[in-house]
Amino acid sequence: MKKICSLFILLAVLVSCSDDNKTPLLSVTPNDFFQYVDSSQIVHFQISASAAEDRTLNRFTITYATKFEQSRVLFDTIINNTKKFNFNYDYKIPVFNDSTDVYITFDLYDNEGENHKIAKILSVKTFAQKIYLLTEYAGNVMYTDPAFHGTAFNLSTCNLLSDYTDSTAMHLFAEIDTLNPSTLQLKWTSPAKLNFVRFNGYDYANATSETAKTAYDAGAKIDFISTITNNDIYITKLSSSNDDEYVVIKVTNIFDNTDSKDDMYMFNVKK
């Protein structure tokens, strides 16, 4: 590890000491040679390059290496017959099991083979990783008889719905037996066409988007929920043009009265 770091430092010194006016000019910001970063952080590099007066630029590359991995190319482009080159590059820091130094090298070549190289070290500290728990929205209710209350629920807003004109907003819908409304059906459907995974062993208390996604992807998908009981846990996915959001639902109480007026489900939502 010390050997690799020493070579990188030597490289940086040699490059900074070069005064050959034929060498193409290269600058990379942030300017720091050594930088502390977090896992999954995105580092924004701004690259500016220009060729010597009687030359043109030819090629630009970005390479990556660690003490555990061989060097590999992150970016490689041919820039023939170009005097100047400006480029923004976003690099997402990988997630490592241990503290790791990432070595990034920027290489610029001109049409005569002259090279300008800039090296940087990104020191990744695993303790800087942040685990974000999902936010809980507790005490939600959904009734079963539309003659008295709303029987649909929107998971995006965590609101009970009584307007059924927009099926895409009706993520959950409590079914009722119209011939025998006093008998609770214990069944939810989804007019919005969501799929669900029943996962009563899921760690609801420590739910994160990552664990919810993993559980949802691995589980058997169902398009309706039946035989609902207290403490049931269901995971679903809300998809949009921007991103997927994973939602965890935990049933906390079921009210089955002698008539259907106040029959309802109580549940908490994490998202």
N, C-alpha and C positions, 0 to 999 in steps of 0.2 A: 504494500500500500504506500509506504513512504517513498519507494522507488518511483512509482507511477507519478505521485504528486511532485517529486523533485524534477522529473522530466518535464512535466507540464509547466512548472515554474521557470525552468531553463528555457523552454520554448518561448514563453511570454517575454522573457528578458531579451532573448536574441531578436525576436521580432521587433520589440520596441526600440532596439539599438540600431536597426537597419536604417541607413540613410541613402540607399541606392535610389537615385531619381528615376530609374527605369522600373522600379517595383510598383505595381498597382497599389493604389491607396484603398484601405479598407477600415471601416469603423463599425463597431457593434455596440449598441447600448441595450441594457445597462452597461456602464463602463467597467464596473467592478470585475476583477479577475476571479474573486472568491465571493460566493453569495450563499447565505442560508435560505433554504426554501422548505415549504411544507409538502408532504405527499399530496398529490392531486392538484396542487397549485398550478396555475398557468402562468408561465413566464413569457412576457412579450418582448421579443428581440426586434430592434430596428437596425437594419443593415444598410450601409451606404458605401458605394464603391465607385472608383473612377480609374481609368487607365492613364498611363504616361502619355505625354504629348503626341508621340508618333506611333502609338499602339492602340489596340482595342482589347476589350475584355473578351474572354473565351468561355470560362466555366466557373460555376460557383457551387460549392458543396457544404453540407453540414453533417458532421458525423457524431456518433454517440458511443460512449464506452463506460464501463464500471470495472471494479476489480473482479467482479464475478462474470462479466460478459465481454465477449470480443467486440471490437469496434464494428459498428454497422452504420450505414448511410441513412440519415433522416431525410435529406433533401439533396437533389442533384439536378442542376439545370445548365443547359448550354446557352450562352449569351453572346454568340458570334457577332462581330462588327458593331459592338456597342461600346460607347465611350464611358457611359455612366449607368449605374444600376442601383436602384433603391427597392428595398423589399422588407416587408414585415413578416415575422415568423413567430407563431404562437406554439410554445412547447409545453405540453402537460407533463408534470413530474409524475413518474410512475410511483406505485405503492410498493414498498419494500418491507421485508420482515425484520430488517435491522437498519441501523443508521448507515447510510451509503453516500459516497461521493460520486456524482455523475460528471463525466468529462465531456464537454461539448467543444468541438473544433470547427471553426469557420475557415474555409479555404477558398481563395480567389486566385484565378489564373488568367494571364493575358495571352494574346495570340503568339507570343514568343516563348511561352512556357514559364515566364516569371511568376512567382507565387507569393502571395501575402497570406499569412496564417495567423488567426487569433484563437487563443484557447481560453476556456473558462471552466471553473469548477462550481458545480451546484451541490451544496452539502445538504442532503435530505435527512431530517431528523424524524424518526418514526413517532416519537412522543408528541410531535406537533399535529398528528392526525386528529381530526375532530369527528366524533360520532354524534349525529343529531337525531334525537328521539322525535318520533312523530308527535304532532300536537293532538290532544284529545278534545273532542266535542261531546260532552256527556249529557245525558238526560233527554235524548231525542225520543219522540213518540211517533207512531204511525197507527192510525185507527183502521178498522176493518169494514165499517159500514158507511158507504158514501152518502147515505141519507142524513147522516148526522155530522160527520167530520171528514177531513181529508184522509185519503187512503193511499196517497203516493208520496214519495220522498225523493228529494234531490240531494245527492251526496256532495256535490260541488259547493253548494251553499248551506248544506245541513238545514234545509227548510222543509216543512210539511207542505204538500201541495194539495189544492182543491180544484185547480184548473187542469183539465186533462187534455187540452187541445194540442200541446206539444209533447209528443211521446218521447222525444230525445232528452227532455228534462226529467222524465220519470224513471229514475234509476232503480227505485224499489217500488213495488206495488203489492199491497196486501190483498190477497184473494179472499172472496166471500162466496159462500154457497147461497145463491139467491133464493133457492127453494127452501133452505133451512138456515137462515142467517144467524140464528142463535148458536149454531155449532161452529166453533172456531176451526178454520181450515189448516192453520199452522203452515201456510204456504205463501212465499213471496215470489213474484215474477218480476221481469224487467222489461217494460215496454221500450226502454232505451237499448235493449239487446246486450246488456252486460253479461259476462260470464262470471261465475263464482267458484271459489275453492273453499270447501269446508275443512278447517284445520284447527280442531279443538286443542291440539297440543302446542299450538303456536305461542311463543313468549309475548303475550299481549302487553305486559307491563313495560317491556323494553323494546317495543316495536320501532323499527327504523325503515326507511324506504328500501334499503338494501335487503333486509331480511324479509320484508313483505314481498318484494319482487322475486326473491329466491323461492319463497314458499308458493307464490302464485304460479311461477313458471314450472315448478316441479309437480304441482298438484293436478288432480283430475278436475277438468273444467265442467261445470254444470250451468245450464241456462235458466234454472229456477231452483228455489230453495224449498224443501219440504220437511215435514216432521220437525219443525223448529222447537228447540228446548232452551231453557235458561242456560246461560254461559256458553252457548254455541258461539264459535268464532268463524267468520267468513272473510275472505280476502277477494277483492275485485280490482279491476284496472279501469281507470278513466283515461281515454285516449283523446288527444287534441292534436292540432297541427303543429304545436310547439313541442309537446313532451307527453310522456305517459305518467300518470299519477296513480300510485297504489294506495288503496283504502282498506283499512281493517275495521270490521264491524263486530262488536260483541253484544249479544243479546243479554240484557240484565233482568228483564221481567216480562211476564206474559199475563195479561188480564183477560180472563174468560168469564164474563158475567152471565147472569141468567138470561139477559137479552143482549142484543148486539150493539146497543147504543154506545157503550163505553168500552167495548172490547178493543184492546190495543196491545201493541208491542212497545217495550222500552228498550233502547239500545244506545251504546256509546260508539263513537266513530273516531278513529285515528287516521290522520292523513297529513 
